[in-house]
Amino acid sequence: MATASLSTPASRIFSFSSLSIRLRTLTTAARATTTTTSSKKKQQQKHKEHKQRVAVKEKRRTRSDREFELETIKRYGDTSFHIPVLLGEVLDVFPASKPLRRFVDCTLGAAGHSSAIIEGHPEMEVYVGLDVDPVALEKARGRINGVLDAPLKAYTFLENFRCIKSLLADVDETLLDAGIDGILMDLGMSSMQVNDPQRGFSVLADGPLDMRMDPQASLKAEDILNSWPETEVGRILREYGEESNWYSLQNKIVKARLQGGLHSTGELVDLIKSATPLSREGRQGWIKTATRVFQALRIAVNDELKTLEDSLYSCFDCLAPGGRLAVISFHSLEDRIVKQTFLDIINIESRDGDADMIEEEAQKKDLRKIRIDIDEDESWIKQMIQGFRGTILTKRPITPSEQEEKLNTRSRSAKLRVIQKV
């Protein structure tokens, strides 16, 4: 009897086991739900932070609210070949209401900007256009000749804009004394250059490792990759390309020299692919890395940043009182130099005692006059920074409208900054 009373029926054992299994299942499900909920919350938080970062970025930029005029682009460019970036905005910087008797285009390209400005200013007396690319210059001359009027004297040179002062003196010794009313610098590569594989600028088309803006220059990207010291190659990738994976790329480039070196853009792209982890920015992450590497090499080959900084000071010196210098940049390194140089220009202090105090008082009056003129006539100017030598008319750079970005994806990184001489 005692043994019978201590035994447990099979049905009760089964029920306890079932209950235990159900409890474990519910516990696991609850943990999974908690984990899922936590994961969702993290994703929502990340999405919220991303939206906040985008909002801050959008707030810090001044996207153009100008109506995009496709017909104007078709008139002065070619939607399938060359599209002048921020054309309408540049025309606003040099409006028909303000006389523009002397104008210089430092980066002529296909002359889209220049031809539009020339037609908008029949009062123009002297035009000077510069470019280091002979193919672009030849095309530009044809376009400019098509819009020239008899009184206008036009001069075009196969030269770098670092030579602007000497070139203007060669054109007319009085130009530097009188000053230039408007100067434009468009620092982007033209579609003509990018679409020609033989120039070596394209990540997606195989060609020689050239990357020279001026075909007559001696240094090529191939020379840097195959013969420059490895530390210098790394510095270029790090500073000019802002590439975080620069050390790995530097080592692979040096190793490639043992197998004969790199001699084509295709070989360089293959090396970049092998050095870019698949987890980095998705399957197409190598394209972004390659874009940064190509940018770094192009800057080094053409000494772009030092040339730009020196030329900004020279261009400002060439301006007449009230004259404007407009610069379109396409990457952060260029834009940073333009921004800082403009600030340096307007804040240079004079050191000649009482005479300078008198001059400063006169300049303050001029600044007030500029403020009134701009408020009344030019609604595109949102915020300014005023100094004694000049006024920065774009506290935040102007960027393309959404309509322009849709038509021309290469314009999305463009930034326009403008300074006016007092």
C-alpha positions in Angstrom: 0.0 0.0 0.0 2.8 2.4 0.9 4.4 1.7 -2.5 1.2 2.4 -4.3 0.7 5.7 -2.5 4.1 7.0 -3.5 3.9 6.2 -7.1 2.9 8.9 -9.6 0.5 8.2 -12.4 1.8 8.4 -16.0 -0.8 11.0 -16.9 0.4 13.4 -14.2 4.1 13.0 -15.3 3.0 13.8 -18.8 1.1 16.9 -17.7 4.0 18.2 -15.7 6.4 17.7 -18.7 4.0 19.4 -21.0 3.6 22.4 -18.6 7.4 22.6 -18.3 7.8 22.6 -22.1 5.1 25.3 -22.5 6.7 27.5 -19.8 10.1 27.2 -21.5 8.5 28.1 -24.9 6.7 31.1 -23.5 9.9 32.3 -21.8 11.8 31.9 -25.0 9.1 33.7 -26.9 9.0 36.5 -24.4 12.8 36.9 -24.6 12.6 37.0 -28.4 9.9 39.6 -28.2 11.9 41.7 -25.8 15.0 41.4 -28.1 12.9 42.3 -31.2 11.4 45.2 -29.4 14.8 46.4 -28.2 16.2 46.0 -31.8 13.3 47.9 -33.2 13.9 50.7 -30.7 17.6 50.8 -31.6 16.7 51.0 -35.3 14.2 53.7 -34.7 16.7 55.7 -32.6 19.3 55.3 -35.3 16.8 56.4 -38.0 15.9 59.4 -35.8 19.5 60.4 -35.4 20.1 60.0 -39.1 17.2 62.3 -39.9 18.5 64.8 -37.4 22.0 64.7 -39.0 20.4 65.2 -42.5 18.3 68.0 -41.2 21.4 69.8 -39.7 23.3 69.2 -43.0 20.4 70.7 -45.0 20.1 73.6 -42.6 23.8 74.4 -43.0 23.7 74.5 -46.8 21.8 77.1 -48.8 20.1 75.1 -51.5 19.3 77.3 -54.5 15.6 78.2 -54.7 16.0 79.6 -58.2 13.7 78.0 -60.8 15.8 75.7 -62.9 15.6 76.8 -66.6 16.2 73.8 -68.9 15.9 76.0 -72.0 18.8 78.1 -70.7 20.9 75.0 -70.2 20.1 73.8 -73.7 21.1 77.2 -75.1 24.5 77.4 -73.4 25.3 73.8 -72.9 24.4 70.3 -74.1 22.4 68.0 -71.8 24.1 64.9 -73.4 27.7 66.4 -73.5 28.3 69.4 -71.2 26.1 71.0 -68.6 27.3 74.3 -67.1 26.8 73.8 -63.3 24.8 76.4 -61.4 24.4 78.5 -64.5 21.3 80.4 -63.4 22.9 81.1 -60.0 26.1 82.4 -61.7 24.0 84.7 -63.8 22.4 86.0 -60.6 25.9 86.8 -59.2 26.7 88.8 -62.4 23.2 90.3 -63.1 22.4 92.4 -66.2 21.4 95.2 -63.8 25.1 95.6 -62.8 27.6 96.8 -65.4 30.2 94.2 -66.3 32.7 95.9 -68.6 35.7 93.7 -67.8 35.2 90.0 -67.1 37.6 87.0 -66.7 36.7 83.3 -66.8 39.6 81.5 -65.2 38.3 78.0 -66.0 36.8 78.3 -69.5 35.9 74.7 -70.1 33.2 74.5 -72.9 32.4 78.3 -72.3 28.8 77.6 -71.1 29.0 80.2 -68.3 31.1 82.6 -70.4 28.8 82.7 -73.4 25.7 83.3 -71.2 27.4 86.1 -69.3 28.7 87.7 -72.5 25.2 87.7 -74.0 23.7 89.1 -70.8 26.1 92.1 -70.8 26.2 93.9 -74.1 28.2 96.7 -72.4 31.2 94.4 -71.9 34.4 95.8 -73.3 37.1 93.2 -72.5 36.7 89.5 -72.0 39.5 87.1 -71.0 39.2 83.3 -70.8 41.8 80.8 -69.5 42.1 77.0 -69.6 44.9 74.5 -69.4 43.1 72.0 -71.6 43.7 72.5 -75.3 40.7 70.4 -76.3 38.4 72.4 -74.1 39.9 75.7 -75.2 39.3 74.9 -78.9 35.6 74.1 -78.3 35.3 77.2 -76.1 36.7 79.5 -78.7 34.1 78.4 -81.2 31.2 79.0 -78.8 32.5 82.4 -77.7 33.0 83.5 -81.3 29.4 82.7 -81.9 28.2 85.3 -79.3 30.7 88.1 -79.8 29.7 91.6 -80.8 32.0 93.9 -82.6 32.9 96.3 -79.8 33.9 93.5 -77.4 37.5 92.5 -77.4 37.9 88.8 -76.4 41.2 87.1 -75.5 41.6 83.4 -74.7 44.8 81.7 -73.4 46.0 78.2 -72.9 47.2 79.0 -69.4 46.6 78.2 -65.7 44.7 80.8 -63.7 47.8 81.1 -61.4 49.1 83.4 -64.2 46.1 85.8 -64.2 48.1 88.9 -63.2 50.8 88.5 -65.9 48.2 87.6 -68.6 46.0 90.7 -67.8 49.1 92.9 -68.0 49.9 91.4 -71.4 46.4 92.1 -72.7 46.4 95.7 -71.5 48.6 97.3 -69.0 45.7 99.5 -67.7 43.6 96.5 -66.8 45.2 95.9 -63.5 44.9 99.6 -62.6 41.2 99.8 -63.6 40.4 96.4 -62.2 38.2 93.6 -63.3 34.4 93.8 -62.6 33.8 90.0 -62.5 35.9 86.8 -62.2 34.6 83.3 -62.3 36.4 80.1 -61.3 34.6 76.7 -61.9 36.9 74.1 -60.4 35.1 71.0 -61.6 36.2 68.7 -64.4 34.2 69.0 -67.5 32.4 66.0 -69.0 34.8 66.1 -71.9 37.6 65.2 -69.6 35.8 62.6 -67.5 34.3 60.8 -70.5 37.6 60.5 -72.4 39.3 57.3 -71.0 42.6 58.4 -72.4 42.7 61.2 -69.9 42.7 58.8 -67.0 40.1 60.6 -64.9 37.3 58.0 -65.0 36.9 55.2 -62.4 34.7 53.2 -64.7 36.6 53.3 -68.0 40.0 51.7 -68.5 42.8 54.0 -69.7 46.3 55.2 -69.0 47.1 56.5 -65.5 47.5 60.1 -66.7 45.2 62.6 -64.9 46.9 65.7 -66.2 44.7 68.8 -66.7 47.5 70.2 -68.8 48.6 67.5 -71.3 51.9 69.3 -71.6 52.8 68.9 -67.9 55.4 66.2 -67.1 54.0 64.6 -63.9 51.4 61.7 -64.3 49.5 59.7 -61.8 51.5 56.7 -63.0 54.7 58.4 -61.8 53.3 58.9 -58.3 52.1 55.4 -57.9 55.2 53.7 -59.2 58.1 55.8 -58.1 57.2 58.2 -55.3 58.2 57.2 -51.7 55.5 55.1 -50.0 55.0 57.5 -47.2 54.3 60.3 -49.7 51.8 58.0 -51.5 50.1 57.4 -48.2 50.0 61.1 -47.3 48.4 61.9 -50.7 45.7 59.2 -50.1 45.1 60.4 -46.5 45.1 64.2 -47.0 43.9 64.7 -50.6 41.5 61.7 -50.7 40.5 61.7 -47.1 40.6 57.9 -47.4 40.5 56.0 -44.1 41.8 52.8 -45.6 45.0 54.6 -46.9 47.5 52.5 -45.1 46.3 49.2 -46.7 46.1 50.9 -50.1 49.6 52.3 -49.7 51.0 48.8 -48.9 49.3 47.2 -51.9 50.5 49.9 -54.2 54.1 49.3 -53.0 53.7 45.6 -53.4 52.4 46.1 -57.0 55.7 47.7 -57.9 57.4 44.3 -57.4 55.1 42.9 -60.2 55.9 45.6 -62.6 53.8 48.5 -61.2 50.5 50.1 -62.1 50.0 51.5 -65.6 46.3 51.7 -66.2 43.2 52.9 -64.4 41.8 49.4 -64.7 44.8 47.9 -62.8 44.4 50.6 -60.1 40.7 49.8 -59.7 41.4 46.1 -59.4 43.9 46.9 -56.6 41.3 49.1 -54.9 38.7 46.3 -55.1 41.1 43.8 -53.5 41.8 46.2 -50.7 38.2 47.1 -49.9 36.4 44.8 -47.5 33.0 43.6 -48.8 31.4 44.7 -45.5 32.5 48.3 -46.2 29.6 50.4 -47.6 28.0 47.4 -49.3 29.0 45.6 -52.5 29.7 48.9 -54.3 31.9 50.4 -51.5 35.0 50.1 -53.8 33.5 52.7 -56.1 33.5 55.3 -53.3 37.0 54.3 -52.3 38.2 54.5 -56.0 36.6 57.9 -56.4 38.6 59.2 -53.3 41.8 57.7 -54.6 41.4 59.1 -58.1 40.6 62.5 -56.5 43.8 62.4 -54.4 46.0 61.5 -57.4 44.4 64.2 -59.6 45.0 66.8 -56.9 48.6 65.8 -56.5 49.3 65.6 -60.3 48.0 69.1 -60.9 49.0 70.7 -57.6 45.5 71.9 -57.3 45.1 73.0 -53.7 48.2 75.2 -53.5 47.5 76.7 -57.0 43.9 77.4 -55.9 44.9 79.2 -52.7 47.5 81.4 -54.4 45.2 82.2 -57.3 42.3 83.3 -55.0 44.5 86.0 -53.5 45.7 87.1 -57.0 42.1 87.2 -58.4 40.9 89.3 -55.6 43.8 91.7 -56.1 42.7 92.1 -59.7 39.1 93.1 -58.9 37.9 96.6 -59.3 36.1 98.3 -56.4 32.7 96.5 -56.2 34.0 93.7 -58.4 33.0 90.1 -57.6 34.9 86.8 -57.5 32.7 83.7 -57.8 34.1 80.2 -57.2 32.4 76.9 -57.7 34.1 74.0 -55.9 33.3 70.3 -55.9 34.9 68.7 -52.9 35.4 69.6 -49.3 39.2 70.3 -49.6 38.6 72.9 -52.3 35.6 74.4 -50.5 37.5 74.6 -47.2 40.3 76.6 -49.0 37.9 78.9 -50.7 36.0 79.6 -47.4 39.2 80.2 -45.3 40.9 82.3 -48.0 37.8 84.5 -48.4 37.8 85.0 -44.6 41.5 85.8 -44.6 41.1 88.3 -47.4 38.3 90.4 -45.7 40.0 90.4 -42.3 43.5 91.5 -43.3 44.3 94.5 -41.1 46.2 97.5 -42.4 49.1 98.9 -40.6 49.7 102.5 -41.8 48.4 104.5 -38.8 46.1 107.5 -39.2 45.7 107.2 -42.9 44.3 103.7 -42.5 41.8 104.9 -39.8 40.5 107.4 -42.4 40.3 104.7 -45.0 38.5 102.3 -42.6 35.8 105.0 -41.9 35.3 105.3 -45.7 35.1 101.6 -46.0 32.4 101.4 -43.3 30.3 103.8 -45.3 30.9 101.7 -48.4 29.8 98.6 -46.5 26.5 100.2 -45.5 25.9 101.2 -49.1 26.6 97.6 -50.3 24.2 96.3 -47.6 21.4 98.6 -48.9 22.0 97.8 -52.6 22.1 94.0 -51.9 18.9 94.1 -49.8 17.0 95.9 -52.5 18.2 94.2 -55.7 19.5 90.7 -55.0 17.3 88.3 -53.1 19.6 85.4 -53.7 21.9 86.7 -51.0 20.8 85.3 -47.7 23.6 86.0 -45.2 26.8 88.0 -45.6 30.1 88.4 -43.8 31.4 92.0 -44.0 35.0 93.1 -43.7 37.1 96.1 -44.4 38.5 94.8 -47.7 35.5 93.0 -49.0 32.2 91.3 -48.3 31.5 87.6 -48.5 28.1 87.4 -50.1 27.6 83.7 -49.3 28.0 82.9 -45.6 26.8 79.5 -46.6 27.7 78.2 -50.0 24.9 78.0 -52.6 24.2 74.4 -53.8 22.2 73.2 -56.8 18.4 73.0 -56.8 16.8 69.6 -56.6 15.8 69.9 -60.2 19.4 70.5 -61.4 20.6 67.5 -59.3 18.1 65.3 -61.0 19.2 66.4 -64.5 22.9 66.4 -63.7 24.0 64.1 -60.9 27.6 65.4 -61.2 26.4 68.8 -59.9 25.3 67.4 -56.5 28.6 68.3 -54.8 28.9 71.8 -56.3 29.2 74.7 -53.9 29.2 78.4 -55.0 30.9 81.1 -52.9 31.1 84.8 -53.8 33.2 87.6 -52.5 32.8 91.3 -53.4 35.6 93.9 -53.2 34.9 97.1 -51.3 
